[in-house]
Amino acid sequence: MQVVMCEAYGPPDSLIVRQVPSPAAGPGEVKIALRARGVSFADVLRIAGTYHVKNKLPFIPGGEASGEIIGLGTNVTGLAVGDRVLCTGGYAEECVQAAASVIKLPPTVSFEAAASFRSSYMTALTAMQRGRLQPGETLLVHGAAGGVGLATVDIGKLMGARVIATARSPERLEVCKELGADHVVDYSEGFREKVLELTGGRGADVIFDPVGGDVFDESLRCIAPYGRILIVGFTSGRPAVAKTNHLLVKDAEVIGFTIGALAKLKPDVAKANLEVLVSWLASGRIRPYHSHALPLAQAAEALKLVVDRQVIGKALLV
């Protein structure tokens, strides 16, 4: 079978396409033919060796996928060959996974939608929980046209917030509107004044920040009293340093979190969140968005699209 391997840390072009033997399902495992795989900025960091948790070389990038069960190991119950499932497969044609860790896909959910939503929507939902978002509050979402940003716009509206989305082009802002943003702001020349104008001078109650750097610095200047800033990442390349005098004056909080830690330290919460999201996906209450779908062998090209900020929502390998 075909796999995409990271054998040395580096840019997307350093990935190598290999042919390897097809895996066999062992006891308690299922073998899955993958149909769609999500591509994310976190994958870029992992293959560069700069992610906060370093993968041991060599490894297959990725971690969110969907497919069809084509083989069962012994002691597997409740699943059958032909079942469509959500799984954690990577950039490969097939994977083997513990049967207990896969989730059957509802018939209303496509392989593409399933592979588009897991990491982004888990991050978004956990962020809103950590930020204690309340109905009627103003949610400011930075990098809102990215996979995690769009998911946060979608979840924020579902939870009853007034959503202000920031992005850098008319096309990206238009997709944010489609996902329900009440207001959109091109933040290439700043956003503070516009946010204060839209909120009557009060500022945003919850600020979702996957960008860091100058965006975080400016966010501190348009946060509402008792507001919360969620630190999700640093796509700008510069982690910001919080000025604690601003936090003191506004009675504000800065909250950092990672999905990996949630799954490791609070697995019951992570499982419950995923079950809620799958139910929302099945009923059409959330709408994952992807702008690009490329063949598996073009994984490097997909990652470069992410790096060059050409992707809106998610890119997929299909």
Stockholm file with secondary structure:
# STOCKHOLM 1.0

chainA/1-318         MQVVMCEAYGPPDSLIVRQVPSPAAGPGEVKIALRARGVSFADVLRIAGTYHVKNKLPFIPGGEASGEIIGLGTNVTGLAVGDRVLCTGGYAEECVQAAASVIKLPPTVSFEAAASFRSSYMTALTAMQRGRLQPGETLLVHGAAGGVGLATVDIGKLMGARVIATARSPERLEVCKELGADHVVDYSEGFREKVLELTGGRGADVIFDPVGGDVFDESLRCIAPYGRILIVGFTSGRPAVAKTNHLLVKDAEVIGFTIGALAKLKPDVAKANLEVLVSWLASGRIRPYHSHALPLAQAAEALKLVVDRQVIGKALLV
#=GR chainA/1-318 SS CEEEEBCSSCSGGGCEEEECCCCCCCTTEEEEEEEEEEECHHHHHHHHTCSSSCCCSSBCCBCCEEEEEEEECTTCCSCCTTCEEEECCBSBSEEEEEGGGCEECCTTSCHHHHHHHHHHHHHHHHHHHHTTCCTTCEEEESSTTBHHHHHHHHHHHHTTCEEEEEESSHHHHHHHHHTTCSEEEEGGGCCHHHHHHHTTTSCEEEEEESSCHHHHHHHGGGEEEEEEEEECCCTTSCCCCCCHHHHHHHTCEEEECCHHHHHHHCHHHHHHHHHHHHHHHHHTSSCCCEEEEECGGGHHHHHHHHHTTCCSBEEEEC
#=GC SS_cons         CEEEEBCSSCSGGGCEEEECCCCCCCTTEEEEEEEEEEECHHHHHHHHTCSSSCCCSSBCCBCCEEEEEEEECTTCCSCCTTCEEEECCBSBSEEEEEGGGCEECCTTSCHHHHHHHHHHHHHHHHHHHHTTCCTTCEEEESSTTBHHHHHHHHHHHHTTCEEEEEESSHHHHHHHHHTTCSEEEEGGGCCHHHHHHHTTTSCEEEEEESSCHHHHHHHGGGEEEEEEEEECCCTTSCCCCCCHHHHHHHTCEEEECCHHHHHHHCHHHHHHHHHHHHHHHHHTSSCCCEEEEECGGGHHHHHHHHHTTCCSBEEEEC
//
